[in-house]
Amino acid sequence: MMALRSHVGADYQRQSLVTSRGGRAAPAPWTVSPSTSAISFLPSTSVASRSKTRSSSLLVLRASASPPTAPPPPMGQQQRSPEEQVLAQLRNVIDPDFGEDIVACGFVRELAVDPASGSVSFTLELTTPACPVKEMFQRQSTEVVKALPWVRDVTIRMTSQPPKPLLPESGRPGGLSKVRHIIAVSSCKGGVGKSTVSVNLAYTLAQMGAKVGIFDADVYGPSLPLMVNPEVKVLEMNPVTKAIYPTEYEGVKVVSFGFAGQGSAIMRGPMVSGLIQQMLTTADWGELDYLVVDFPPGTGDIQLTLCQTVSFSAAVIVTTPQKLAFIDVAKGIRMFARLVVPCVAVVENMSYFEADGKRFFPFGQGSGERIQRDFGLPNLVRFPIVPDLSAAGDGGQPLVVADPMCATSAAFMELGAAVVREVAKMAGRPARQTVYYDQQQDLVSVQLPGEPEFLLPPVVVRENDTSATSVDEWTGQRKREEVPQDARPAAINPLGNYAVQITWSDGFNQVASYELLDELRRYSVLRRGAVATKLPGGLAAEGYLG
């Protein structure tokens, strides 16, 4: 009976088909008719359901014997062609992000084989020139192909071709039409080192082989003119097309209000929003792989205008270890969630410093980890307090350019690889709708990668919300507020590869990470209606759960 219960998927703590009063499995009370192959059950009344409206009983299962499946024929001994042998070898090279081989991912192109000379050549066409594992692909591909006894020489050409956009010109206006990915760097809290992270991230992506631009969206206090030192320090405009020509420094295109010859702006919010929108969309960015946008602090008009003007690929959140920074950053993450911009990494800046061989944490610990845990963000990168990082920025040369081999530059390389990896996963395989509300069942269906589907009552999902409305951001304690029992999901949208945004019928917005939903699996319930399963002996059983 335990095998039948696991096949049907019942949670024995909530719904039980056949149990004894002591909690142990009782003998299965079924009878099998030899003439009709019908399996009859008595209704189970030994254990009461924990929910009065979700009681279930399995009355009759109709089973039919299935013919035994014939074993597959033995593999033929036919000799595969040289091309097939090469492709078979390349299937041993696995993309660590997609979890599939490079042949299935469609990376192998222009395969040419000459068995007589033993030469093999092909192209590996990746989704981004900044792919952090391209050297690994090239090395492993060479090794597996050379393992063939007849191969003497392997030539691999490495190229990149991003996935075609779903909308014409990526759905982005003006000069952004040829920009493949736009990355927001935000903190919602001033003084945490957001501009330092933005500039060094942009130049790290450039060092990885990508075409990069950076846009300084803070017109009240632009930081970019101090942190980079281009030869041309004033933006130029085409008098006919009114397009703004970005200035360049170390191969990265740069636009900032500080290069407009106006210093910092003194104007009201609506004027600032219009100015930023104009500068961003009229700049002639040309073809870029990544455009890094340094957001100003806050969650007001400027941030909303930016997110509503262009389609951001991802966001990087910068914080410091203090609780106050955590509260402001959490607001920013929820803002991005409402605007359907996936956050792919958390940067905990000024996390620690080292002295006398010891590591000290002057601002405490745990802010970055809590953000990562509460919101299900996939990557956390910590940066220490080092004088060289701020000195390089003040001197007009980012640290990753001034000293690319130092430990801090290595941490920025880790951050850059995380951004490239997450953006490539989302672009190559748009987030699949793994969570939806089944109105007929009145249940939330969840199917995580590699896991079977499970069903949750809406009230369970709502009661386990981790936002400030439900959890005190200072103490971390859950507030005692009644959840409307009649509230139901009105819309569920994926947020990248880590969470879903749930809009409820009473207007409440919730970010539910896949990690949180997986923890709620223990509250799962059965789907009502017809069910089917397989029994030992080749029997296929069908029944109804009511």
PEBEL-V572453 format. One record per residue. N is the residue number from 1. PHI is phi in whole degrees, 0 to 359 (999 if undefined). PSI is psi in whole degrees, 0 to 359 (NA if undefined). Layout:
N_PHI_PSI / N_PHI_PSI
//
This chain:
1_999_329 / 2_296_323 / 3_294_320 / 4_296_319 / 5_298_318 / 6_290_328 / 7_292_316 / 8_290_332 / 9_94_21 / 10_284_140 / 11_274_111 / 12_293_343 / 13_285_338 / 14_251_314 / 15_223_132 / 16_232_137 / 17_277_305 / 18_220_109 / 19_219_164 / 20_264_168 / 21_294_336 / 22_278_359 / 23_94_355 / 24_265_154 / 25_295_127 / 26_270_163 / 27_302_138 / 28_291_117 / 29_274_67 / 30_236_160 / 31_229_141 / 32_250_123 / 33_276_121 / 34_298_330 / 35_278_324 / 36_251_353 / 37_54_34 / 38_265_134 / 39_255_119 / 40_254_135 / 41_246_151 / 42_273_144 / 43_301_137 / 44_274_124 / 45_231_14 / 46_283_330 / 47_234_126 / 48_282_142 / 49_291_148 / 50_286_340 / 51_244_126 / 52_295_331 / 53_269_358 / 54_241_24 / 55_292_152 / 56_215_154 / 57_208_139 / 58_257_112 / 59_268_306 / 60_222_134 / 61_248_127 / 62_262_117 / 63_245_145 / 64_224_139 / 65_288_131 / 66_261_139 / 67_297_141 / 68_300_139 / 69_283_130 / 70_289_141 / 71_295_149 / 72_296_147 / 73_295_152 / 74_297_151 / 75_299_137 / 76_290_159 / 77_261_16 / 78_293_143 / 79_284_126 / 80_284_153 / 81_291_159 / 82_303_321 / 83_298_316 / 84_296_324 / 85_295_319 / 86_294_315 / 87_296_323 / 88_297_321 / 89_292_319 / 90_292_340 / 91_290_353 / 92_275_352 / 93_265_114 / 94_254_133 / 95_285_119 / 96_292_341 / 97_272_313 / 98_278_339 / 99_75_17 / 100_230_164 / 101_285_163 / 102_290_339 / 103_286_314 / 104_294_329 / 105_286_349 / 106_81_22 / 107_279_335 / 108_276_121 / 109_226_159 / 110_53_49 / 111_286_127 / 112_230_130 / 113_231_134 / 114_234_92 / 115_299_330 / 116_296_316 / 117_268_349 / 118_76_23 / 119_259_142 / 120_227_132 / 121_222_144 / 122_199_170 / 123_247_135 / 124_258_107 / 125_260_103 / 126_269_174 / 127_272_349 / 128_206_142 / 129_291_343 / 130_265_21 / 131_303_121 / 132_288_350 / 133_243_19 / 134_294_323 / 135_295_323 / 136_295_317 / 137_301_314 / 138_295_317 / 139_293_312 / 140_293_323 / 141_296_319 / 142_297_318 / 143_294_315 / 144_289_325 / 145_288_320 / 146_291_346 / 147_290_342 / 148_291_134 / 149_296_333 / 150_267_356 / 151_273_129 / 152_248_328 / 153_221_137 / 154_233_126 / 155_240_124 / 156_237_126 / 157_259_128 / 158_258_120 / 159_226_178 / 160_218_144 / 161_213_108 / 162_294_155 / 163_301_146 / 164_294_138 / 165_294_152 / 166_287_333 / 167_245_154 / 168_303_135 / 169_56_34 / 170_63_8 / 171_71_17 / 172_251_143 / 173_275_160 / 174_54_228 / 175_290_357 / 176_269_1 / 177_297_334 / 178_255_13 / 179_270_123 / 180_282_315 / 181_223_136 / 182_245_124 / 183_248_123 / 184_269_134 / 185_244_115 / 186_223_156 / 187_225_330 / 188_64_8 / 189_219_125 / 190_286_153 / 191_80_17 / 192_260_1 / 193_92_25 / 194_295_316 / 195_293_323 / 196_299_317 / 197_294_318 / 198_300_310 / 199_294_314 / 200_291_327 / 201_295_317 / 202_299_315 / 203_284_335 / 204_293_316 / 205_298_323 / 206_295_320 / 207_294_336 / 208_280_358 / 209_107_6 / 210_265_158 / 211_271_123 / 212_229_147 / 213_228_161 / 214_223_134 / 215_241_124 / 216_268_107 / 217_269_8 / 218_260_104 / 219_269_342 / 220_286_326 / 221_211_70 / 222_297_133 / 223_259_338 / 224_299_320 / 225_300_336 / 226_275_332 / 227_267_341 / 228_231_156 / 229_229_72 / 230_287_159 / 231_293_316 / 232_265_112 / 233_260_7 / 234_231_132 / 235_291_143 / 236_249_151 / 237_235_138 / 238_288_121 / 239_294_339 / 240_269_305 / 241_273_348 / 242_64_17 / 243_282_142 / 244_268_131 / 245_266_116 / 246_297_149 / 247_275_166 / 248_232_147 / 249_215_122 / 250_54_39 / 251_83_2 / 252_250_130 / 253_283_138 / 254_228_132 / 255_226_129 / 256_208_147 / 257_299_335 / 258_293_341 / 259_265_6 / 260_271_2 / 261_76_16 / 262_248_356 / 263_71_226 / 264_259_155 / 265_273_146 / 266_234_94 / 267_200_167 / 268_281_163 / 269_306_309 / 270_301_323 / 271_294_321 / 272_295_316 / 273_300_316 / 274_295_322 / 275_296_314 / 276_296_317 / 277_300_318 / 278_294_314 / 279_296_320 / 280_290_316 / 281_272_336 / 282_268_350 / 283_294_137 / 284_274_83 / 285_285_336 / 286_69_206 / 287_275_117 / 288_231_145 / 289_278_321 / 290_218_134 / 291_242_116 / 292_267_125 / 293_251_118 / 294_274_103 / 295_286_146 / 296_285_163 / 297_294_151 / 298_110_179 / 299_224_45 / 300_255_212 / 301_302_317 / 302_297_313 / 303_295_316 / 304_295_320 / 305_297_317 / 306_299_312 / 307_290_332 / 308_273_342 / 309_278_317 / 310_232_163 / 311_266_110 / 312_277_139 / 313_282_323 / 314_193_169 / 315_227_145 / 316_247_129 / 317_257_128 / 318_250_133 / 319_215_175 / 320_235_169 / 321_291_347 / 322_291_153 / 323_296_324 / 324_298_319 / 325_295_323 / 326_299_317 / 327_297_315 / 328_292_320 / 329_294_322 / 330_301_323 / 331_297_320 / 332_294_320 / 333_297_320 / 334_292_327 / 335_297_313 / 336_297_325 / 337_296_317 / 338_296_327 / 339_269_7 / 340_57_48 / 341_248_113 / 342_288_132 / 343_272_127 / 344_250_348 / 345_201_151 / 346_244_130 / 347_251_118 / 348_262_100 / 349_273_156 / 350_53_42 / 351_287_322 / 352_197_172 / 353_220_158 / 354_245_135 / 355_209_135 / 356_55_36 / 357_77_7 / 358_242_156 / 359_252_127 / 360_243_146 / 361_239_85 / 362_293_336 / 363_253_15 / 364_87_186 / 365_222_159 / 366_106_347 / 367_296_310 / 368_296_319 / 369_295_323 / 370_292_319 / 371_299_315 / 372_298_320 / 373_287_313 / 374_292_326 / 375_252_1 / 376_68_28 / 377_287_140 / 378_280_339 / 379_226_138 / 380_230_122 / 381_237_128 / 382_255_140 / 383_241_135 / 384_279_170 / 385_276_108 / 386_228_133 / 387_299_328 / 388_297_328 / 389_294_312 / 390_287_324 / 391_296_321 / 392_294_319 / 393_295_318 / 394_294_334 / 395_272_2 / 396_85_13 / 397_221_112 / 398_304_149 / 399_300_322 / 400_293_341 / 401_271_318 / 402_290_320 / 403_218_76 / 404_292_349 / 405_258_1 / 406_282_170 / 407_295_323 / 408_293_321 / 409_296_326 / 410_295_323 / 411_294_322 / 412_293_327 / 413_295_322 / 414_297_317 / 415_296_315 / 416_299_318 / 417_296_322 / 418_295_318 / 419_296_313 / 420_299_316 / 421_297_311 / 422_292_320 / 423_294_320 / 424_295_322 / 425_296_319 / 426_287_325 / 427_284_319 / 428_288_326 / 429_222_93 / 430_308_146 / 431_306_123 / 432_278_140 / 433_286_96 / 434_263_354 / 435_229_128 / 436_209_161 / 437_262_120 / 438_268_103 / 439_295_323 / 440_295_319 / 441_275_343 / 442_57_47 / 443_220_154 / 444_265_119 / 445_270_131 / 446_231_128 / 447_224_102 / 448_275_156 / 449_305_128 / 450_75_7 / 451_237_151 / 452_289_158 / 453_294_144 / 454_222_159 / 455_241_136 / 456_236_138 / 457_297_140 / 458_305_323 / 459_296_329 / 460_294_317 / 461_296_316 / 462_293_319 / 463_294_340 / 464_257_23 / 465_298_144 / 466_249_12 / 467_283_175 / 468_295_337 / 469_294_329 / 470_254_336 / 471_232_132 / 472_292_121 / 473_287_343 / 474_274_315 / 475_262_340 / 476_79_3 / 477_276_144 / 478_284_135 / 479_283_149 / 480_266_79 / 481_239_137 / 482_290_133 / 483_270_128 / 484_302_120 / 485_291_340 / 486_263_4 / 487_289_135 / 488_226_152 / 489_298_126 / 490_268_331 / 491_203_143 / 492_229_119 / 493_236_139 / 494_290_145 / 495_246_92 / 496_60_224 / 497_247_22 / 498_229_344 / 499_198_174 / 500_232_150 / 501_258_119 / 502_251_121 / 503_259_121 / 504_266_162 / 505_295_338 / 506_266_11 / 507_92_356 / 508_285_141 / 509_245_134 / 510_227_135 / 511_259_114 / 512_248_110 / 513_288_154 / 514_297_330 / 515_295_318 / 516_296_315 / 517_298_324 / 518_294_324 / 519_293_333 / 520_278_0 / 521_303_330 / 522_293_346 / 523_262_11 / 524_293_153 / 525_232_171 / 526_277_151 / 527_283_132 / 528_281_149 / 529_114_201 / 530_290_140 / 531_229_159 / 532_216_148 / 533_203_172 / 534_251_139 / 535_248_159 / 536_301_149 / 537_88_16 / 538_78_21 / 539_268_136 / 540_253_120 / 541_252_141 / 542_232_149 / 543_199_187 / 544_225_132 / 545_252_125 / 546_240_NA
//
